[in-house]
Amino acid sequence: MIKFISGYYSCFYKKNAIMDVARVKEKIKTRFVPVQLCKEGIKKISDVMDGLDRHTMKYCPWKEYGYAPEVSFSIAHSHDCIYLKYFVKEKEIRAHANQLQGPVWEDACVEFFVSFDGDGGYYNFEFNCLGTFLAAFGPSKTERKFLEMNVMKQIVTHASIIRNEHDDIQWELAAAIPVGCFAHSSIGKLNGISCDANFYKCGDLLIDPHFVAWSDIESPVPNFHLPEYFGMLEFN
């Protein structure tokens, strides 16, 4: 008998026979949208993203950090740009980092990690609720280098913060990442390619620190820098 459980499948046999559990990757087919950042701007892109499918970050891999904000995201692309929008509802926010490459993970923060075949590492893009961000590339958590400032300046963000009637705070973050930001990869147009990626929400210095993921992670301690647990993106 094969039983599907939250992105995994397990095989059960009589007499307590046990077979290795194989992991099934999360997958998103990323929609093409005919919107150009240079002509129409990030606000227009943000509006377009409101009408696309939203994907939920449903995994809290570490039980000691049980608080889970409501988080979903939409993703799309043009020929030469990845568009992201995060939708967050949580009970508090923090926004101390106000310079590029600052410690945004300590704030109310959303993240996008992505790896392209053959580039020898993965990119991490991390944004706080004000739109301040960092970006780096490397093969592991301890071997990373910030992207050059001229590369960073290609990224555009748009953030909005709303307090709702139940005293939770709702905030949204749209980001446009041109292919030129993938400086360690050979990417022309996005159409037709695939990559591995994961999406996260964290807040290391909030009253209730939390670590939420789109694709589940197995690690004894909180660690988003595990590309073996990335899901898959296909750019249509």
Secondary structure as UniProt FT lines:
FT   STRAND          2..5
FT   TURN            6..7
FT   STRAND          8..12
FT   HELIX           14..16
FT   STRAND          22..23
FT   STRAND          27..32
FT   HELIX           37..50
FT   STRAND          55..56
FT   TURN            63..64
FT   STRAND          70..77
FT   STRAND          81..90
FT   TURN            100..101
FT   HELIX           104..106
FT   STRAND          109..115
FT   TURN            117..118
FT   STRAND          122..128
FT   TURN            129..130
FT   STRAND          133..140
FT   TURN            141..142
FT   STRAND          143..146
FT   HELIX           149..152
FT   TURN            153..154
FT   STRAND          156..163
FT   TURN            165..166
FT   STRAND          169..178
FT   HELIX           179..181
FT   TURN            183..184
FT   TURN            191..192
FT   STRAND          194..202
FT   TURN            204..205
FT   STRAND          211..213
FT   HELIX           227..229
FT   STRAND          231..235
//
